[in-house]
Amino acid sequence: MQVLGVCDVKSALRDLNLDIEIIEFTSSTATSYLAAGNIGCDLGQIVKSLGFMINKTTPTLVLTSGDQSIDERKLAALFAVGRKKARMMTAEQCISLLGYPPGGVPPIGHRNDGPAIYLDQSLQRFETVYAAGGAANAIFPIGLKTLQQVTGGVFADLVK
């Protein structure tokens, strides 16, 4: 299965009529720490895009602040399933279901119709956040309100 990349995210941004440039670095932005260091922003302004499988059948993307960790119990409760029914996607699942490998999963431009998307409330501390741009060295800035609108994501309390 073909891996999607920066060009696909650029296309998604254009399709959404967003005049946003993806910044590509020569060094990695695959982790929140690396991304914040390259951008020069607060760690919390980095959007971690984490893929989960709920009940082995429902792909879900959780967007949270780079300085937070997802509480899988809270995520499972959101779907009214047991904690062990909310599992992080494997790298293969990320590529086959979302289109991108871990470290470069953007909040938009996914394969097919894309997953259900939830935004953790921790992101609400910031007006502007920085999301992965489809590769482990690409990031783009986006207003939080715009991010919520274009993803159709629902805010929820999902961190530890």
SULTA-V794408 format. One record per residue. N is the residue number from 1. RES is the residue in one letter. SS is DSSP state (~ for helix, > for strand, _ for the rest). PHI is phi in whole degrees, 0 to 359 (999 if undefined). NEAR is the number of other ideal C-beta (glycine too) atoms within 10 Angstrom. Layout:
N_RES_SS_PHI_NEAR + N_RES_SS_PHI_NEAR
This chain:
1_M___999_9 + 2_Q___289_8 + 3_V___277_15 + 4_L___280_23 + 5_G___209_18 + 6_V_~_304_20 + 7_C_~_300_12 + 8_D_~_291_20 + 9_V_~_289_27 + 10_K_~_301_18 + 11_S_~_297_14 + 12_A_~_297_19 + 13_L_~_298_21 + 14_R_~_298_11 + 15_D_~_299_11 + 16_L___271_14 + 17_N___58_7 + 18_L___257_15 + 19_D___270_6 + 20_I___236_17 + 21_E___264_11 + 22_I___275_19 + 23_I_>_263_15 + 24_E_>_252_14 + 25_F___255_17 + 26_T___278_6 + 27_S___252_10 + 28_S___289_15 + 29_T___235_26 + 30_A___292_16 + 31_T___245_14 + 32_S_~_301_20 + 33_Y_~_297_13 + 34_L_~_295_19 + 35_A_~_297_27 + 36_A_~_297_20 + 37_G_~_296_16 + 38_N_~_291_18 + 39_I_~_282_16 + 40_G___83_6 + 41_C___238_18 + 42_D___296_15 + 43_L_~_304_14 + 44_G_~_294_18 + 45_Q_~_283_23 + 46_I_>_281_27 + 47_V_>_271_28 + 48_K_>_274_21 + 49_S_>_256_24 + 50_L_>_247_21 + 51_G_>_273_23 + 52_F_>_232_24 + 53_M_>_251_18 + 54_I_>_255_19 + 55_N___58_12 + 56_K___64_7 + 57_T___231_7 + 58_T_>_247_14 + 59_P_>_289_21 + 60_T_>_223_19 + 61_L_>_248_25 + 62_V_>_252_26 + 63_L_>_256_25 + 64_T_>_221_23 + 65_S_>_291_24 + 66_G___298_22 + 67_D___261_17 + 68_Q___238_18 + 69_S___236_13 + 70_I_>_286_19 + 71_D___265_16 + 72_E_~_298_18 + 73_R_~_295_14 + 74_K_~_294_17 + 75_L_~_296_24 + 76_A_~_299_19 + 77_A_~_297_15 + 78_L_~_301_18 + 79_F___260_15 + 80_A___56_8 + 81_V___232_14 + 82_G___291_11 + 83_R_~_306_13 + 84_K_~_286_9 + 85_K_~_269_18 + 86_A_>_248_24 + 87_R_>_238_17 + 88_M_>_298_14 + 89_M___294_21 + 90_T___284_13 + 91_A_~_301_11 + 92_E_~_296_10 + 93_Q_~_294_16 + 94_C_~_303_24 + 95_I_~_290_20 + 96_S_~_288_14 + 97_L_~_264_21 + 98_L_~_257_24 + 99_G___105_23 + 100_Y___231_27 + 101_P___281_18 + 102_P___306_19 + 103_G___97_18 + 104_G___222_26 + 105_V___289_26 + 106_P___275_30 + 107_P___279_24 + 108_I___224_24 + 109_G___74_24 + 110_H___278_24 + 111_R___297_19 + 112_N___57_9 + 113_D___275_7 + 114_G___81_18 + 115_P___273_22 + 116_A_>_293_17 + 117_I_>_238_20 + 118_Y_>_235_22 + 119_L_>_251_24 + 120_D_>_288_25 + 121_Q_~_300_15 + 122_S_~_299_18 + 123_L_~_291_22 + 124_Q_~_291_12 + 125_R_~_286_13 + 126_F___235_17 + 127_E___279_9 + 128_T_>_241_12 + 129_V_>_232_25 + 130_Y_>_235_23 + 131_A_>_246_26 + 132_A_>_298_27 + 133_G___252_28 + 134_G___101_29 + 135_A___210_24 + 136_A___285_20 + 137_N___223_21 + 138_A_>_231_21 + 139_I_>_218_26 + 140_F_>_223_24 + 141_P_>_277_15 + 142_I_>_205_22 + 143_G_>_294_14 + 144_L_~_299_19 + 145_K_~_298_9 + 146_T_~_295_14 + 147_L_~_302_20 + 148_Q_~_296_19 + 149_Q_~_295_11 + 150_V_~_284_18 + 151_T_~_271_23 + 152_G___69_9 + 153_G___292_19 + 154_V_>_251_11 + 155_F_>_285_15 + 156_A_>_208_15 + 157_D___272_10 + 158_L___234_25 + 159_V_>_257_17 + 160_K___289_9
